[in-house]
Amino acid sequence: MDALEPKKLALIRILQILKEYSDEKHPLTQEEIISILKREYGINVERKSISRNLSLLKEIGYDIESFRSGSYLASREFEDSELHMLIDGVLNSKYITAKHSKDLIEKLCGMSNMYFRSHVRNIHSVNDRSKTDNQALFFNIELIDEAIEKGVQITFDYNKYGADKKLHRTKTHTASPYQLVLNNQRYYLMARNEQWRNMAYYRVDHITNMTLTEIPLAPIETIEGYENGINYKELSTALPYMFTDKLERVVFYAEEWVVDQVVDWFGDNAEIEQLDGRLKVTVRVSPHAMEFWALQYISCVEVIYPTSLREKIKERLEEGIEKYGK
């Protein structure tokens, strides 16, 4: 210790010690608390002071259990199981960089005790995951929130990956931002492209050099299909691949065993009719997205309407046969 702390900080330090070193399996005796206070904070107290401070902490609402074997903090803001879920979410989020993932996991670990941290093995595998390398992600999110709050347009460079697996600038965009959408472990900016004047979905981790303008954003009600604002229920199920074409009614047959995938992708947006041995499904969805989705499940899904989409899928299959039939 470079300097001794005053005894009046003992109450706060005892709480910190219980948070860091105790749980149901690791209660701390008063002697152990006294030892840690002296070792880590340079505070010398007597046993009766420990007992008095523990009573004070209980009186102000902290859930502390005390037995002959010692005392421990019985409840926290997050249970360990909840922290594990949050850490798994960070670890598997492709839109968070490896560095930010490690920092966030460290902060989450700090909300439990030393014994929890020792069991979090996954923190060492962050760099092995498929993560974005755009360090501006969180800054972009803050700017987008600010632009939406102020009601102004934004400009930014949009980037795409090249063969070198690095992001390269394609074009500078001006857009009216409306919403951040999390889909397939990626953040998308829902905004009107001011050049084409249509709704677009931009990968936030592909955006760089974002700035706010002083130009008021275009009201979302002025965009075709959004006269009544955003239909969040439809948005969550109708755009599985975040394409921007107009939603249409699509009807397809599906094998019964694939119903889980149908519900996972389309949710309550899907009208399902059970036929002999298969399902007839009706949804409102982006035709472009539906084309890719149907090809993904080609062995068990058959699009029957609209005819134009059915023909497009047929063309894709014929192109595939030509490539793989050689």
N, C-alpha and C positions, 0 to 999 in steps of 0.2 A: 504493500500500500504506500502510495506517495503521501497521503494525508489521512488522518483519522476523521471519520464522520461523526457528527454530534449524535448523542443518544436519542434525541427527539426524532431521528429518522428510523429508529428501530422498528416502529410499527410497519412502515412501508417496506423495509428490507425483509422483515419476517414474512410478509405476504409474498414478496418476490421469491424468497427461498422456498416457500411452500409450492409456488407455481412451478419452479424449476426442478426441485429435487424430490417432491412427494407425489404419491398416489396411493391407491388402496393397498398395493403390494409393497410399497416403500414408505411407511410412516416414519416421521422423524421424531426422535426423542428431544426433550428440551436441551439435553447436553449437546446433541448434534446441531441443533439450531444455534446454540451459543457458540459452538466451534466455527460454524460457517459465517456467522456474523463477524467474529473476530478475524477470520482468515480473509474474507473477501471484502469486508467493509471497515475493518478496524474499529468495530463497535464492541465495547465490553459491557455486558449486562449480567445480572444475576438471574437465577431460575425463576424467582417470583415475578420478575419483569416480563419474562417470556410468557408465563401463565396469564398475566394481566393483559398483555397485548393480544394473545390468542382470544381471550374473552371479548376484548374490544372489537376485533375483526368479526367475530360471530354476531355481536350485537348490531353491527352496521350492515349485516346481510350476507357475509361470506359463508359458504357452506363448508365448514371445517369440522371434521370428525376427530375426536380425541379419545384415545384408549390408553391402557397401560403401556402398550407397545409404542405409542407415539401419536402424533397428529398428522393429518394430511388434508389436502384440498380435495373435497369430494366431488365437486362439480365445477365446470368451466364454461366459457362461452360456447365452445365447440367440443363435442365428444370426439374421441380419437377416430371413431369410425367415420364421422363427418369430415374430419380433416383428411383422412385417407381418400374420401370421395373427391374433395376439392383438389387434392394433390394429383389424383389421377386425371382430373379434368384439365389441369394445367399441363401435365405431362403429355397428354394426348392431343392438346390443342395445337393444330398446325400453324395457326396465325400468330402464335407467340414465339419470339426468338428463343434460342437455347439459353442465352444469357438472362433474359427476362424470366424464363421458366425457372432457372436455378434461384434467382433472387426471390421470386414469389414463393417457391417451395420452402426456402429458408425462413421467410416470414411466417408461413403457415406452420412450420415446425415450431417456431417460437411461441405459438399460441398453446402448445402443450408443454410437456416436461422433457428432461434429458433422456428419459427412457423411450419416449415416443420417437425422438430423433434417431436413436440407434437402430430402430426397426424400419426406417424409411430408406430402403435400399435403392429404390427407383431413381432417386435424385442423381445417382452416378451414371445413369444411362440416358440423360437428357440429350447429349450430343449425338447419340445413336439414332434419334428419332428424326422423322421428316419434319423439319421446322423451317419457317421463313427466315430469310437473312436480312429482312428490311427492318433496320433499327428504328425507323420513324413511326412504327405502327401505333404506339400509344400516343405519341404526339399528334398523329393524324386523327385519332379518335377524339382527342381533346378539341382540336380545331373544328372538326365536324360538329361536335356538340355546341361549340361556341357559335358557329355559323347558323345552325338551326335555331338557337336561342335568339340570335340577333336578327334572323330572317334575311340573311344576305347570301349571295352566290359565292362560290369558291372557284379557284383555278388550281390545276395540278398537272403534273406529268404522269401519264399512265405507262406502265412498263409491262413487258412480257418476257418470259424466259427464252433464252437462245440455246443453241446446241451446247454452249459452254456451261449450261446450267446456272447462268447468272442473269439477273434482270437487266433489260435494256429498254431505254425510252422509246416509245412508239409515237406519242403525240401529246400535245398539251390540250387539256379539256377545260371548259368552263361549264359549271353545272349548278343547278339549284338543289341543295341537299334536303331530304325529308326524313330519312330514317336510316339507322344502322340495323342490318339484319344478320343474324348468325345462322348459317346454313352449312351443313356438311363440314363442321369444324372450321369454317372460314367466316370472316367478317366481310360483309358486302355493304357498300354505300348505295342506298336507293336514292336516285337523283334524276332530275331532268337534264338531259344533254342539251345545252343551249344552242348548239349548232344544228342538231337534227330535230330538236324540240320533241323528243320522245323520252319515255322512262327508260332508264338504264340501271344496270347493277354492276358496280365496280368492286373488284377485290381490293379491300383496304390495304392489304399487305403488298399490293402492286403499285401503290400510289406514293409518289415522292414530290418534294418541292411544292407542298400545298400552301396556298395563301388565301386569306379572306379578302373579298372585294367590298366596295360600298354600294354595290348594285343590289336592290331588293330581289329576293328570290321570287320565281314565278309561283303563284298560288297553285297548290297541287290540284285544286278543283278545275283548273284550266286544261288539264291533261285528259285526253280521251280515255275513258274507262275509270277515271278517278274523280268523277264529278261529285261523289259522296265521300271522298276521302279514301283512306286505305282500309281495305277489308282484310284484317290481320289473319282471320281464320282461313280465308282463301289463299292469302299470300304464303302461309306456312305449308300448304300442301300442293299448290298449283304450279310451283316453280322449282322442281327438284334439282335442276341444274342452273338456275338463275339466268335463263335466257329472257330476252325482252320482247318477244313477239306477243301479239294479242292473244288472250286466253280464248279457247274454243271448247265446244262440247265434243268429247271424244268417247267412243264406245268400243270396248274390247272384250273378248272372251279370255278367261284365265282358268287354268287347272285349279281344282279345289285346294290342292296342297300348297299353292302359292299365295293363299289369302293373307297370311301374315305379312308378306312383303307388300301386298296391295294396301293393307291398312297402315303399315309403317310409313309408306310413301305418301298416301293420299288422305289418310285419316277419315274424319267425318265428311270430307268433301266427296267421298266415293259413294255412289248408289249401287248396291250389290244385290243382284237377283240370282238365286240359286236355280240352275237348270239341271238336266240329267248329266251328272258327272263333271260339270264345270260351272263356272260363274260368268254372268254377264255384268260387266262393270261400266258405269257411266260417270265421267268426271269432267270438270272444267279445268283445263290445263294448257300450258304452252305447247303447241304442236311440235315445235322444235325439240323441246325437252322430252316430250312423249316419244318422239322418234328414237332418241337415244335410250330411253327407259325400256321401250318395247324390244329393241335390239339386245339389250342386256338380258332380258328374260325371253328370248325368242323361242326357246323350246317349249314354253308353257303359256305364252301370251299371243293372241291374234287380234290385231286392230281391225275393226270392221267399219268404223265411221270416224272421220270423214274419208271419202274415197281418195282424196288427194294425199292424205297422210298415209293411207294403206299403200298407195302406189309409190310413195317416196320410200317407205320401208322396203318394198319389193325391189326398188332400184338399188338400195344399199346392199341387200342380200345378193343380188346379181353381181354387183361389183366385188363383193367378198368372194363369191364362188369363182369369179374370173381370176382373182389374185391367188386364192388357195387351191384352185383346181388344176394349176399348172403342174 
